[in-house]
């Protein structure tokens, strides 16, 4: 549900910036991994490609998953 909602916002919110979208994806990853410890590899193999594809489609000229450690948008 977290991944689906995040993808919906990333793909559908026209006012969302690339930086904000990356931060949403990062927050979704943290939330999912808090709920499901030990899910890291599965997340990277199954869910992360969906996020990367959505970011590439929406912002083709930006790097898809470049996040700055500790960067957070409120």
PQR file of N, CA, C, O and H, with PARSE charges and radii, in Angstrom:
ATOM      1  N   UNK A   1       0.821  -1.183   0.000 -0.4000 1.5000
ATOM      2  CA  UNK A   1       0.000   0.000   0.000 -0.0000 2.0000
ATOM      3  C   UNK A   1       0.874   1.260   0.000  0.5500 1.7000
ATOM      4  O   UNK A   1       0.566   2.226  -0.698 -0.5500 1.4000
ATOM      5  N   UNK A   2       1.953   1.254   0.773 -0.4000 1.5000
ATOM      6  CA  UNK A   2       2.846   2.414   0.822 -0.0000 2.0000
ATOM      7  C   UNK A   2       3.472   2.661  -0.546  0.5500 1.7000
ATOM      8  O   UNK A   2       3.521   3.799  -1.015 -0.5500 1.4000
ATOM      9  H   UNK A   2       2.203   0.469   1.340  0.4000 1.0000
ATOM     10  N   UNK A   3       3.947   1.603  -1.180 -0.4000 1.5000
ATOM     11  CA  UNK A   3       4.574   1.747  -2.496 -0.0000 2.0000
ATOM     12  C   UNK A   3       3.559   2.242  -3.523  0.5500 1.7000
ATOM     13  O   UNK A   3       3.871   3.122  -4.326 -0.5500 1.4000
ATOM     14  H   UNK A   3       3.908   0.679  -0.800  0.4000 1.0000
ATOM     15  N   UNK A   4       2.362   1.692  -3.503 -0.4000 1.5000
ATOM     16  CA  UNK A   4       1.330   2.095  -4.458 -0.0000 2.0000
ATOM     17  C   UNK A   4       0.934   3.553  -4.296  0.5500 1.7000
ATOM     18  O   UNK A   4       0.783   4.275  -5.281 -0.5500 1.4000
ATOM     19  H   UNK A   4       2.109   0.977  -2.850  0.4000 1.0000
ATOM     20  N   UNK A   5       0.769   3.977  -3.068 -0.4000 1.5000
ATOM     21  CA  UNK A   5       0.401   5.368  -2.812 -0.0000 2.0000
ATOM     22  C   UNK A   5       1.528   6.313  -3.240  0.5500 1.7000
ATOM     23  O   UNK A   5       1.274   7.358  -3.838 -0.5500 1.4000
ATOM     24  H   UNK A   5       0.892   3.390  -2.267  0.4000 1.0000
ATOM     25  N   UNK A   6       2.748   5.946  -2.937 -0.4000 1.5000
ATOM     26  CA  UNK A   6       3.893   6.773  -3.322 -0.0000 2.0000
ATOM     27  C   UNK A   6       3.991   6.880  -4.841  0.5500 1.7000
ATOM     28  O   UNK A   6       4.209   7.967  -5.375 -0.5500 1.4000
ATOM     29  H   UNK A   6       2.955   5.097  -2.451  0.4000 1.0000
ATOM     30  N   UNK A   7       3.831   5.760  -5.535 -0.4000 1.5000
ATOM     31  CA  UNK A   7       3.861   5.793  -7.003 -0.0000 2.0000
ATOM     32  C   UNK A   7       2.744   6.670  -7.564  0.5500 1.7000
ATOM     33  O   UNK A   7       2.950   7.406  -8.529 -0.5500 1.4000
ATOM     34  H   UNK A   7       3.653   4.877  -5.102  0.4000 1.0000
ATOM     35  N   UNK A   8       1.581   6.588  -6.966 -0.4000 1.5000
ATOM     36  CA  UNK A   8       0.441   7.400  -7.408 -0.0000 2.0000
ATOM     37  C   UNK A   8       0.761   8.890  -7.277  0.5500 1.7000
ATOM     38  O   UNK A   8       0.483   9.668  -8.189 -0.5500 1.4000
ATOM     39  H   UNK A   8       1.414   5.990  -6.182  0.4000 1.0000
ATOM     40  N   UNK A   9       1.338   9.281  -6.161 -0.4000 1.5000
ATOM     41  CA  UNK A   9       1.689  10.689  -5.947 -0.0000 2.0000
ATOM     42  C   UNK A   9       2.797  11.123  -6.901  0.5500 1.7000
ATOM     43  O   UNK A   9       2.705  12.187  -7.512 -0.5500 1.4000
ATOM     44  H   UNK A   9       1.564   8.649  -5.420  0.4000 1.0000
ATOM     45  N   UNK A  10       3.836  10.314  -7.033 -0.4000 1.5000
ATOM     46  CA  UNK A  10       4.957  10.659  -7.913 -0.0000 2.0000
ATOM     47  C   UNK A  10       4.482  10.815  -9.357  0.5500 1.7000
ATOM     48  O   UNK A  10       4.910  11.737 -10.051 -0.5500 1.4000
ATOM     49  H   UNK A  10       3.910   9.449  -6.536  0.4000 1.0000
ATOM     50  N   UNK A  11       3.625   9.945  -9.804 -0.4000 1.5000
ATOM     51  CA  UNK A  11       3.161   9.983 -11.191 -0.0000 2.0000
ATOM     52  C   UNK A  11       2.070  11.017 -11.437  0.5500 1.7000
ATOM     53  O   UNK A  11       1.925  11.511 -12.555 -0.5500 1.4000
ATOM     54  H   UNK A  11       3.278   9.196  -9.240  0.4000 1.0000
ATOM     55  N   UNK A  12       1.301  11.349 -10.399 -0.4000 1.5000
ATOM     56  CA  UNK A  12       0.115  12.153 -10.634 -0.0000 2.0000
ATOM     57  C   UNK A  12       0.136  13.585 -10.148  0.5500 1.7000
ATOM     58  O   UNK A  12      -0.691  14.381 -10.594 -0.5500 1.4000
ATOM     59  H   UNK A  12       1.420  10.948  -9.491  0.4000 1.0000
ATOM     60  N   UNK A  13       1.043  13.952  -9.255 -0.4000 1.5000
ATOM     61  CA  UNK A  13       1.058  15.309  -8.712 -0.0000 2.0000
ATOM     62  C   UNK A  13       1.906  16.204  -9.598  0.5500 1.7000
ATOM     63  O   UNK A  13       3.134  16.113  -9.585 -0.5500 1.4000
ATOM     64  H   UNK A  13       1.714  13.306  -8.893  0.4000 1.0000
ATOM     65  N   UNK A  14       1.260  17.065 -10.363 -0.4000 1.5000
ATOM     66  CA  UNK A  14       1.963  17.926 -11.319 -0.0000 2.0000
ATOM     67  C   UNK A  14       2.843  18.975 -10.645  0.5500 1.7000
ATOM     68  O   UNK A  14       3.758  19.505 -11.275 -0.5500 1.4000
ATOM     69  H   UNK A  14       0.263  17.139 -10.373  0.4000 1.0000
ATOM     70  N   UNK A  15       2.583  19.278  -9.390 -0.4000 1.5000
ATOM     71  CA  UNK A  15       3.352  20.304  -8.690 -0.0000 2.0000
ATOM     72  C   UNK A  15       4.567  19.737  -7.964  0.5500 1.7000
ATOM     73  O   UNK A  15       5.361  20.490  -7.401 -0.5500 1.4000
ATOM     74  H   UNK A  15       1.840  18.847  -8.879  0.4000 1.0000
ATOM     75  N   UNK A  16       4.713  18.438  -7.974 -0.4000 1.5000
ATOM     76  CA  UNK A  16       5.803  17.772  -7.274 -0.0000 2.0000
ATOM     77  C   UNK A  16       7.106  17.934  -8.058  0.5500 1.7000
ATOM     78  O   UNK A  16       7.146  17.696  -9.265 -0.5500 1.4000
ATOM     79  H   UNK A  16       4.068  17.826  -8.431  0.4000 1.0000
ATOM     80  N   UNK A  17       8.171  18.340  -7.362 -0.4000 1.5000
ATOM     81  CA  UNK A  17       9.471  18.462  -8.023 -0.0000 2.0000
ATOM     82  C   UNK A  17      10.182  17.111  -7.989  0.5500 1.7000
ATOM     83  O   UNK A  17       9.800  16.209  -7.243 -0.5500 1.4000
ATOM     84  H   UNK A  17       8.139  18.533  -6.381  0.4000 1.0000
ATOM     85  N   UNK A  18      11.212  16.992  -8.803 -0.4000 1.5000
ATOM     86  CA  UNK A  18      11.996  15.760  -8.835 -0.0000 2.0000
ATOM     87  C   UNK A  18      12.621  15.497  -7.471  0.5500 1.7000
ATOM     88  O   UNK A  18      12.624  14.362  -6.995 -0.5500 1.4000
ATOM     89  H   UNK A  18      11.522  17.725  -9.409  0.4000 1.0000
ATOM     90  N   UNK A  19      13.138  16.522  -6.855 -0.4000 1.5000
ATOM     91  CA  UNK A  19      13.759  16.387  -5.533 -0.0000 2.0000
ATOM     92  C   UNK A  19      12.740  15.911  -4.488  0.5500 1.7000
ATOM     93  O   UNK A  19      13.045  15.038  -3.675 -0.5500 1.4000
ATOM     94  H   UNK A  19      13.136  17.444  -7.241  0.4000 1.0000
ATOM     95  N   UNK A  20      11.545  16.480  -4.512 -0.4000 1.5000
ATOM     96  CA  UNK A  20      10.495  16.061  -3.580 -0.0000 2.0000
ATOM     97  C   UNK A  20      10.084  14.615  -3.834  0.5500 1.7000
ATOM     98  O   UNK A  20       9.845  13.856  -2.895 -0.5500 1.4000
ATOM     99  H   UNK A  20      11.297  17.189  -5.172  0.4000 1.0000
ATOM    100  N   UNK A  21      10.004  14.240  -5.108 -0.4000 1.5000
ATOM    101  CA  UNK A  21       9.639  12.866  -5.452 -0.0000 2.0000
ATOM    102  C   UNK A  21      10.684  11.884  -4.937  0.5500 1.7000
ATOM    103  O   UNK A  21      10.336  10.833  -4.397 -0.5500 1.4000
ATOM    104  H   UNK A  21      10.198  14.856  -5.871  0.4000 1.0000
ATOM    105  N   UNK A  22      11.965  12.220  -5.100 -0.4000 1.5000
ATOM    106  CA  UNK A  22      13.030  11.356  -4.581 -0.0000 2.0000
ATOM    107  C   UNK A  22      12.924  11.208  -3.069  0.5500 1.7000
ATOM    108  O   UNK A  22      13.126  10.120  -2.530 -0.5500 1.4000
ATOM    109  H   UNK A  22      12.247  13.074  -5.539  0.4000 1.0000
ATOM    110  N   UNK A  23      12.611  12.293  -2.395 -0.4000 1.5000
ATOM    111  CA  UNK A  23      12.468  12.233  -0.939 -0.0000 2.0000
ATOM    112  C   UNK A  23      11.263  11.383  -0.532  0.5500 1.7000
ATOM    113  O   UNK A  23      11.329  10.647   0.453 -0.5500 1.4000
ATOM    114  H   UNK A  23      12.447  13.177  -2.832  0.4000 1.0000
ATOM    115  N   UNK A  24      10.162  11.479  -1.287 -0.4000 1.5000
ATOM    116  CA  UNK A  24       8.998  10.627  -1.021 -0.0000 2.0000
ATOM    117  C   UNK A  24       9.357   9.153  -1.179  0.5500 1.7000
ATOM    118  O   UNK A  24       8.960   8.317  -0.367 -0.5500 1.4000
ATOM    119  H   UNK A  24      10.109  12.076  -2.087  0.4000 1.0000
ATOM    120  N   UNK A  25      10.100   8.846  -2.218 -0.4000 1.5000
ATOM    121  CA  UNK A  25      10.527   7.461  -2.457 -0.0000 2.0000
ATOM    122  C   UNK A  25      11.408   6.982  -1.313  0.5500 1.7000
ATOM    123  O   UNK A  25      11.267   5.852  -0.846 -0.5500 1.4000
ATOM    124  H   UNK A  25      10.423   9.525  -2.879  0.4000 1.0000
ATOM    125  N   UNK A  26      12.316   7.841  -0.862 -0.4000 1.5000
ATOM    126  CA  UNK A  26      13.198   7.481   0.246 -0.0000 2.0000
ATOM    127  C   UNK A  26      12.391   7.240   1.527  0.5500 1.7000
ATOM    128  O   UNK A  26      12.659   6.287   2.258 -0.5500 1.4000
ATOM    129  H   UNK A  26      12.430   8.759  -1.242  0.4000 1.0000
ATOM    130  N   UNK A  27      11.417   8.092   1.796 -0.4000 1.5000
ATOM    131  CA  UNK A  27      10.562   7.923   2.979 -0.0000 2.0000
ATOM    132  C   UNK A  27       9.737   6.642   2.884  0.5500 1.7000
ATOM    133  O   UNK A  27       9.552   5.942   3.880 -0.5500 1.4000
ATOM    134  H   UNK A  27      11.199   8.867   1.202  0.4000 1.0000
ATOM    135  N   UNK A  28       9.246   6.340   1.690 -0.4000 1.5000
ATOM    136  CA  UNK A  28       8.476   5.110   1.495 -0.0000 2.0000
ATOM    137  C   UNK A  28       9.354   3.890   1.757  0.5500 1.7000
ATOM    138  O   UNK A  28       8.920   2.930   2.394 -0.5500 1.4000
ATOM    139  H   UNK A  28       9.396   6.909   0.881  0.4000 1.0000
ATOM    140  N   UNK A  29      10.582   3.933   1.265 -0.4000 1.5000
ATOM    141  CA  UNK A  29      11.529   2.825   1.490 -0.0000 2.0000
ATOM    142  C   UNK A  29      11.761   2.627   2.984  0.5500 1.7000
ATOM    143  O   UNK A  29      11.712   1.502   3.481 -0.5500 1.4000
ATOM    144  H   UNK A  29      10.934   4.713   0.747  0.4000 1.0000
ATOM    145  N   UNK A  30      12.015   3.723   3.697 -0.4000 1.5000
ATOM    146  CA  UNK A  30      12.249   3.632   5.140 -0.0000 2.0000
ATOM    147  C   UNK A  30      11.034   3.056   5.863  0.5500 1.7000
ATOM    148  O   UNK A  30      11.177   2.203   6.740 -0.5500 1.4000
ATOM    149  H   UNK A  30      12.055   4.636   3.293  0.4000 1.0000
ATOM    150  N   UNK A  31       9.851   3.517   5.500 -0.4000 1.5000
ATOM    151  CA  UNK A  31       8.626   3.033   6.149 -0.0000 2.0000
ATOM    152  C   UNK A  31       8.410   1.547   5.882  0.5500 1.7000
ATOM    153  O   UNK A  31       8.059   0.794   6.790 -0.5500 1.4000
ATOM    154  H   UNK A  31       9.735   4.209   4.788  0.4000 1.0000
ATOM    155  N   UNK A  32       8.616   1.132   4.648 -0.4000 1.5000
ATOM    156  CA  UNK A  32       8.428  -0.279   4.291 -0.0000 2.0000
ATOM    157  C   UNK A  32       9.419  -1.154   5.043  0.5500 1.7000
ATOM    158  O   UNK A  32       9.059  -2.215   5.553 -0.5500 1.4000
ATOM    159  H   UNK A  32       8.901   1.744   3.911  0.4000 1.0000
ATOM    160  N   UNK A  33      10.673  -0.705   5.111 -0.4000 1.5000
ATOM    161  CA  UNK A  33      11.687  -1.511   5.788 -0.0000 2.0000
ATOM    162  C   UNK A  33      11.509  -1.520   7.307  0.5500 1.7000
ATOM    163  O   UNK A  33      11.928  -2.467   7.972 -0.5500 1.4000
ATOM    164  H   UNK A  33      10.966   0.157   4.697  0.4000 1.0000
ATOM    165  N   UNK A  34      10.891  -0.473   7.862 -0.4000 1.5000
ATOM    166  CA  UNK A  34      10.569  -0.494   9.287 -0.0000 2.0000
ATOM    167  C   UNK A  34       9.461  -1.502   9.573  0.5500 1.7000
ATOM    168  O   UNK A  34       9.482  -2.186  10.596 -0.5500 1.4000
ATOM    169  H   UNK A  34      10.551   0.297   7.323  0.4000 1.0000
ATOM    170  N   UNK A  35       8.506  -1.587   8.673 -0.4000 1.5000
ATOM    171  CA  UNK A  35       7.398  -2.531   8.841 -0.0000 2.0000
ATOM    172  C   UNK A  35       7.817  -3.965   8.566  0.5500 1.7000
ATOM    173  O   UNK A  35       7.273  -4.901   9.151 -0.5500 1.4000
ATOM    174  H   UNK A  35       8.489  -1.031   7.842  0.4000 1.0000
ATOM    175  N   UNK A  36       8.782  -4.135   7.677 -0.4000 1.5000
ATOM    176  CA  UNK A  36       9.221  -5.466   7.264 -0.0000 2.0000
ATOM    177  C   UNK A  36      10.744  -5.575   7.342  0.5500 1.7000
ATOM    178  O   UNK A  36      11.416  -5.518   6.313 -0.5500 1.4000
ATOM    179  H   UNK A  36       9.224  -3.374   7.202  0.4000 1.0000
ATOM    180  N   UNK A  37      11.294  -5.729   8.544 -0.4000 1.5000
ATOM    181  CA  UNK A  37      12.750  -5.877   8.660 -0.0000 2.0000
ATOM    182  C   UNK A  37      13.230  -7.091   7.851  0.5500 1.7000
ATOM    183  O   UNK A  37      12.546  -8.112   7.780 -0.5500 1.4000
ATOM    184  H   UNK A  37      10.747  -5.775   9.380  0.4000 1.0000
ATOM    185  N   UNK A  38      14.379  -6.966   7.263 -0.4000 1.5000
ATOM    186  CA  UNK A  38      14.917  -8.058   6.461 -0.0000 2.0000
ATOM    187  C   UNK A  38      14.386  -8.092   5.043  0.5500 1.7000
ATOM    188  O   UNK A  38      14.652  -9.040   4.304 -0.5500 1.4000
ATOM    189  H   UNK A  38      14.934  -6.136   7.320  0.4000 1.0000
ATOM    190  N   UNK A  39      13.642  -7.076   4.652 -0.4000 1.5000
ATOM    191  CA  UNK A  39      12.998  -7.010   3.346 -0.0000 2.0000
ATOM    192  C   UNK A  39      13.857  -6.227   2.338  0.5500 1.7000
ATOM    193  O   UNK A  39      13.418  -5.984   1.213 -0.5500 1.4000
ATOM    194  H   UNK A  39      13.426  -6.306   5.251  0.4000 1.0000
ATOM    195  N   UNK A  40      15.072  -5.835   2.734 -0.4000 1.5000
ATOM    196  CA  UNK A  40      15.892  -4.945   1.913 -0.0000 2.0000
ATOM    197  C   UNK A  40      16.143  -5.472   0.503  0.5500 1.7000
ATOM    198  O   UNK A  40      15.920  -4.767  -0.481 -0.5500 1.4000
ATOM    199  H   UNK A  40      15.428  -6.033   3.647  0.4000 1.0000
ATOM    200  N   UNK A  41      16.603  -6.700   0.416 -0.4000 1.5000
ATOM    201  CA  UNK A  41      16.931  -7.260  -0.902 -0.0000 2.0000
ATOM    202  C   UNK A  41      15.690  -7.372  -1.782  0.5500 1.7000
ATOM    203  O   UNK A  41      15.735  -7.073  -2.975 -0.5500 1.4000
ATOM    204  H   UNK A  41      16.784  -7.273   1.216  0.4000 1.0000
ATOM    205  N   UNK A  42      14.609  -7.793  -1.198 -0.4000 1.5000
ATOM    206  CA  UNK A  42      13.359  -7.910  -1.961 -0.0000 2.0000
ATOM    207  C   UNK A  42      12.881  -6.532  -2.410  0.5500 1.7000
ATOM    208  O   UNK A  42      12.405  -6.364  -3.533 -0.5500 1.4000
ATOM    209  H   UNK A  42      14.571  -8.036  -0.228  0.4000 1.0000
ATOM    210  N   UNK A  43      13.014  -5.544  -1.515 -0.4000 1.5000
ATOM    211  CA  UNK A  43      12.635  -4.179  -1.885 -0.0000 2.0000
ATOM    212  C   UNK A  43      13.441  -3.717  -3.102  0.5500 1.7000
ATOM    213  O   UNK A  43      12.884  -3.207  -4.074 -0.5500 1.4000
ATOM    214  H   UNK A  43      13.401  -5.681  -0.603  0.4000 1.0000
ATOM    215  N   UNK A  44      14.768  -3.907  -3.027 -0.4000 1.5000
ATOM    216  CA  UNK A  44      15.642  -3.453  -4.113 -0.0000 2.0000
ATOM    217  C   UNK A  44      15.355  -4.181  -5.429  0.5500 1.7000
ATOM    218  O   UNK A  44      15.462  -3.589  -6.503 -0.5500 1.4000
ATOM    219  H   UNK A  44      15.220  -4.322  -2.237  0.4000 1.0000
ATOM    220  N   UNK A  45      14.993  -5.458  -5.348 -0.4000 1.5000
ATOM    221  CA  UNK A  45      14.744  -6.243  -6.564 -0.0000 2.0000
ATOM    222  C   UNK A  45      13.343  -6.071  -7.130  0.5500 1.7000
ATOM    223  O   UNK A  45      13.158  -6.156  -8.344 -0.5500 1.4000
ATOM    224  H   UNK A  45      14.906  -5.940  -4.476  0.4000 1.0000
ATOM    225  N   UNK A  46      12.354  -5.831  -6.277 -0.4000 1.5000
ATOM    226  CA  UNK A  46      10.966  -5.832  -6.730 -0.0000 2.0000
ATOM    227  C   UNK A  46      10.360  -4.425  -6.770  0.5500 1.7000
ATOM    228  O   UNK A  46       9.774  -4.042  -7.783 -0.5500 1.4000
ATOM    229  H   UNK A  46      12.505  -5.762  -5.291  0.4000 1.0000
ATOM    230  N   UNK A  47      10.487  -3.665  -5.706 -0.4000 1.5000
ATOM    231  CA  UNK A  47       9.784  -2.379  -5.599 -0.0000 2.0000
ATOM    232  C   UNK A  47      10.592  -1.228  -6.182  0.5500 1.7000
ATOM    233  O   UNK A  47      10.046  -0.388  -6.897 -0.5500 1.4000
ATOM    234  H   UNK A  47      10.963  -3.977  -4.883  0.4000 1.0000
ATOM    235  N   UNK A  48      11.885  -1.182  -5.885 -0.4000 1.5000
ATOM    236  CA  UNK A  48      12.720  -0.079  -6.340 -0.0000 2.0000
ATOM    237  C   UNK A  48      12.681   0.138  -7.862  0.5500 1.7000
ATOM    238  O   UNK A  48      12.665   1.290  -8.295 -0.5500 1.4000
ATOM    239  H   UNK A  48      12.329  -1.865  -5.305  0.4000 1.0000
ATOM    240  N   UNK A  49      12.663  -0.910  -8.684 -0.4000 1.5000
ATOM    241  CA  UNK A  49      12.578  -0.670 -10.137 -0.0000 2.0000
ATOM    242  C   UNK A  49      11.314   0.087 -10.560  0.5500 1.7000
ATOM    243  O   UNK A  49      11.340   0.846 -11.529 -0.5500 1.4000
ATOM    244  H   UNK A  49      12.676  -1.846  -8.332  0.4000 1.0000
ATOM    245  N   UNK A  50      10.221  -0.115  -9.844 -0.4000 1.5000
ATOM    246  CA  UNK A  50       8.992   0.626 -10.157 -0.0000 2.0000
ATOM    247  C   UNK A  50       9.189   2.115  -9.876  0.5500 1.7000
ATOM    248  O   UNK A  50       8.788   2.963 -10.673 -0.5500 1.4000
ATOM    249  H   UNK A  50      10.200  -0.731  -9.056  0.4000 1.0000
ATOM    250  N   UNK A  51       9.806   2.422  -8.743 -0.4000 1.5000
ATOM    251  CA  UNK A  51      10.081   3.816  -8.403 -0.0000 2.0000
ATOM    252  C   UNK A  51      11.038   4.429  -9.423  0.5500 1.7000
ATOM    253  O   UNK A  51      10.812   5.546  -9.889 -0.5500 1.4000
ATOM    254  H   UNK A  51      10.132   1.733  -8.095  0.4000 1.0000
ATOM    255  N   UNK A  52      12.093   3.718  -9.771 -0.4000 1.5000
ATOM    256  CA  UNK A  52      13.067   4.231 -10.734 -0.0000 2.0000
ATOM    257  C   UNK A  52      12.418   4.509 -12.083  0.5500 1.7000
ATOM    258  O   UNK A  52      12.686   5.538 -12.703 -0.5500 1.4000
ATOM    259  H   UNK A  52      12.276   2.811  -9.393  0.4000 1.0000
ATOM    260  N   UNK A  53      11.565   3.595 -12.537 -0.4000 1.5000
ATOM    261  CA  UNK A  53      10.885   3.773 -13.820 -0.0000 2.0000
ATOM    262  C   UNK A  53       9.972   4.996 -13.788  0.5500 1.7000
ATOM    263  O   UNK A  53       9.940   5.772 -14.743 -0.5500 1.4000
ATOM    264  H   UNK A  53      11.348   2.760 -12.033  0.4000 1.0000
ATOM    265  N   UNK A  54       9.230   5.169 -12.694 -0.4000 1.5000
ATOM    266  CA  UNK A  54       8.320   6.310 -12.579 -0.0000 2.0000
ATOM    267  C   UNK A  54       9.100   7.624 -12.593  0.5500 1.7000
ATOM    268  O   UNK A  54       8.688   8.584 -13.244 -0.5500 1.4000
ATOM    269  H   UNK A  54       9.256   4.539 -11.919  0.4000 1.0000
ATOM    270  N   UNK A  55      10.217   7.670 -11.883 -0.4000 1.5000
ATOM    271  CA  UNK A  55      11.027   8.888 -11.864 -0.0000 2.0000
ATOM    272  C   UNK A  55      11.636   9.167 -13.234  0.5500 1.7000
ATOM    273  O   UNK A  55      11.668  10.320 -13.663 -0.5500 1.4000
ATOM    274  H   UNK A  55      10.552   6.890 -11.354  0.4000 1.0000
ATOM    275  N   UNK A  56      12.118   8.141 -13.926 -0.4000 1.5000
ATOM    276  CA  UNK A  56      12.690   8.325 -15.264 -0.0000 2.0000
ATOM    277  C   UNK A  56      11.640   8.794 -16.267  0.5500 1.7000
ATOM    278  O   UNK A  56      11.925   9.641 -17.114 -0.5500 1.4000
ATOM    279  H   UNK A  56      12.092   7.205 -13.577  0.4000 1.0000
ATOM    280  N   UNK A  57      10.435   8.249 -16.176 -0.4000 1.5000
ATOM    281  CA  UNK A  57       9.380   8.649 -17.113 -0.0000 2.0000
ATOM    282  C   UNK A  57       8.955  10.089 -16.882  0.5500 1.7000
ATOM    283  O   UNK A  57       8.704  10.828 -17.835 -0.5500 1.4000
ATOM    284  H   UNK A  57      10.204   7.561 -15.488  0.4000 1.0000
ATOM    285  N   UNK A  58       8.877  10.483 -15.636 -0.4000 1.5000
ATOM    286  CA  UNK A  58       8.402  11.828 -15.305 -0.0000 2.0000
ATOM    287  C   UNK A  58       9.482  12.887 -15.506  0.5500 1.7000
ATOM    288  O   UNK A  58       9.194  13.986 -15.979 -0.5500 1.4000
ATOM    289  H   UNK A  58       9.082   9.884 -14.862  0.4000 1.0000
ATOM    290  N   UNK A  59      10.713  12.563 -15.151 -0.4000 1.5000
ATOM    291  CA  UNK A  59      11.838  13.486 -15.275 -0.0000 2.0000
ATOM    292  C   UNK A  59      12.969  12.793 -16.041  0.5500 1.7000
ATOM    293  O   UNK A  59      13.945  12.354 -15.431 -0.5500 1.4000
ATOM    294  H   UNK A  59      10.947  11.670 -14.766  0.4000 1.0000
ATOM    295  N   UNK A  60      12.852  12.689 -17.358 -0.4000 1.5000
ATOM    296  CA  UNK A  60      13.833  11.920 -18.136 -0.0000 2.0000
ATOM    297  C   UNK A  60      15.244  12.514 -18.136  0.5500 1.7000
ATOM    298  O   UNK A  60      16.209  11.795 -18.394 -0.5500 1.4000
ATOM    299  H   UNK A  60      12.060  13.045 -17.854  0.4000 1.0000
ATOM    300  N   UNK A  61      15.378  13.790 -17.856 -0.4000 1.5000
ATOM    301  CA  UNK A  61      16.689  14.419 -17.888 -0.0000 2.0000
ATOM    302  C   UNK A  61      17.396  14.419 -16.532  0.5500 1.7000
ATOM    303  O   UNK A  61      18.552  14.830 -16.436 -0.5500 1.4000
ATOM    304  H   UNK A  61      14.594  14.374 -17.646  0.4000 1.0000
ATOM    305  N   UNK A  62      16.713  13.964 -15.496 -0.4000 1.5000
ATOM    306  CA  UNK A  62      17.285  13.913 -14.152 -0.0000 2.0000
ATOM    307  C   UNK A  62      17.779  12.507 -13.851  0.5500 1.7000
ATOM    308  O   UNK A  62      17.339  11.538 -14.470 -0.5500 1.4000
ATOM    309  H   UNK A  62      15.774  13.630 -15.574  0.4000 1.0000
ATOM    310  N   UNK A  63      18.685  12.403 -12.908 -0.4000 1.5000
ATOM    311  CA  UNK A  63      19.106  11.089 -12.452 -0.0000 2.0000
ATOM    312  C   UNK A  63      18.012  10.535 -11.553  0.5500 1.7000
ATOM    313  O   UNK A  63      17.536  11.229 -10.655 -0.5500 1.4000
ATOM    314  H   UNK A  63      19.042  13.190 -12.405  0.4000 1.0000
ATOM    315  N   UNK A  64      17.613   9.298 -11.785 -0.4000 1.5000
ATOM    316  CA  UNK A  64      16.424   8.726 -11.137 -0.0000 2.0000
ATOM    317  C   UNK A  64      16.522   8.621  -9.624  0.5500 1.7000
ATOM    318  O   UNK A  64      15.639   9.117  -8.925 -0.5500 1.4000
ATOM    319  H   UNK A  64      18.000   8.734 -12.515  0.4000 1.0000
ATOM    320  N   UNK A  65      17.546   8.005  -9.104 -0.4000 1.5000
ATOM    321  CA  UNK A  65      17.563   7.725  -7.668 -0.0000 2.0000
ATOM    322  C   UNK A  65      18.789   8.321  -6.983  0.5500 1.7000
ATOM    323  O   UNK A  65      19.381   7.684  -6.111 -0.5500 1.4000
ATOM    324  H   UNK A  65      18.264   7.602  -9.672  0.4000 1.0000
ATOM    325  N   UNK A  66      19.172   9.529  -7.366 -0.4000 1.5000
ATOM    326  CA  UNK A  66      20.307  10.140  -6.695 -0.0000 2.0000
ATOM    327  C   UNK A  66      19.800  10.888  -5.486  0.5500 1.7000
ATOM    328  O   UNK A  66      19.163  11.932  -5.623 -0.5500 1.4000
ATOM    329  H   UNK A  66      18.691  10.047  -8.074  0.4000 1.0000
ATOM    330  N   UNK A  67      20.065  10.383  -4.339 -0.4000 1.5000
ATOM    331  CA  UNK A  67      19.640  11.093  -3.142 -0.0000 2.0000
ATOM    332  C   UNK A  67      20.856  11.481  -2.328  0.5500 1.7000
ATOM    333  O   UNK A  67      21.871  10.786  -2.308 -0.5500 1.4000
ATOM    334  H   UNK A  67      20.582   9.534  -4.228  0.4000 1.0000
ATOM    335  N   UNK A  68      20.725  12.591  -1.670 -0.4000 1.5000
ATOM    336  CA  UNK A  68      21.789  13.078  -0.812 -0.0000 2.0000
ATOM    337  C   UNK A  68      21.502  12.529   0.579  0.5500 1.7000
ATOM    338  O   UNK A  68      20.415  12.756   1.109 -0.5500 1.4000
ATOM    339  H   UNK A  68      19.900  13.156  -1.687  0.4000 1.0000
ATOM    340  N   UNK A  69      22.452  11.811   1.188 -0.4000 1.5000
ATOM    341  CA  UNK A  69      22.201  11.234   2.519 -0.0000 2.0000
ATOM    342  C   UNK A  69      21.742  12.295   3.500  0.5500 1.7000
ATOM    343  O   UNK A  69      22.359  13.352   3.632 -0.5500 1.4000
ATOM    344  H   UNK A  69      23.335  11.627   0.758  0.4000 1.0000
ATOM    345  N   UNK A  70      20.649  11.998   4.185 -0.4000 1.5000
ATOM    346  CA  UNK A  70      20.104  12.917   5.167 -0.0000 2.0000
ATOM    347  C   UNK A  70      19.231  14.007   4.582  0.5500 1.7000
ATOM    348  O   UNK A  70      18.678  14.814   5.328 -0.5500 1.4000
ATOM    349  H   UNK A  70      20.147  11.139   4.078  0.4000 1.0000
ATOM    350  N   UNK A  71      19.092  14.052   3.260 -0.4000 1.5000
ATOM    351  CA  UNK A  71      18.266  15.075   2.644 -0.0000 2.0000
ATOM    352  C   UNK A  71      16.786  14.718   2.857  0.5500 1.7000
ATOM    353  O   UNK A  71      16.360  13.593   2.594 -0.5500 1.4000
ATOM    354  H   UNK A  71      19.542  13.395   2.654  0.4000 1.0000
ATOM    355  N   UNK A  72      16.037  15.678   3.326 -0.4000 1.5000
ATOM    356  CA  UNK A  72      14.625  15.427   3.592 -0.0000 2.0000
ATOM    357  C   UNK A  72      13.839  16.692   3.248  0.5500 1.7000
ATOM    358  O   UNK A  72      14.246  17.797   3.606 -0.5500 1.4000
ATOM    359  H   UNK A  72      16.384  16.592   3.539  0.4000 1.0000
ATOM    360  N   UNK A  73      12.750  16.531   2.576 -0.4000 1.5000
ATOM    361  CA  UNK A  73      11.877  17.641   2.224 -0.0000 2.0000
ATOM    362  C   UNK A  73      10.658  17.569   3.134  0.5500 1.7000
ATOM    363  O   UNK A  73      10.041  16.511   3.263 -0.5500 1.4000
ATOM    364  H   UNK A  73      12.420  15.633   2.285  0.4000 1.0000
ATOM    365  N   UNK A  74      10.316  18.653   3.748 -0.4000 1.5000
ATOM    366  CA  UNK A  74       9.105  18.701   4.593 -0.0000 2.0000
ATOM    367  C   UNK A  74       8.043  19.485   3.892  0.5500 1.7000
ATOM    368  O   UNK A  74       6.945  19.649   4.423 -0.5500 1.4000
ATOM    369  H   UNK A  74      10.817  19.512   3.643  0.4000 1.0000
TER
END
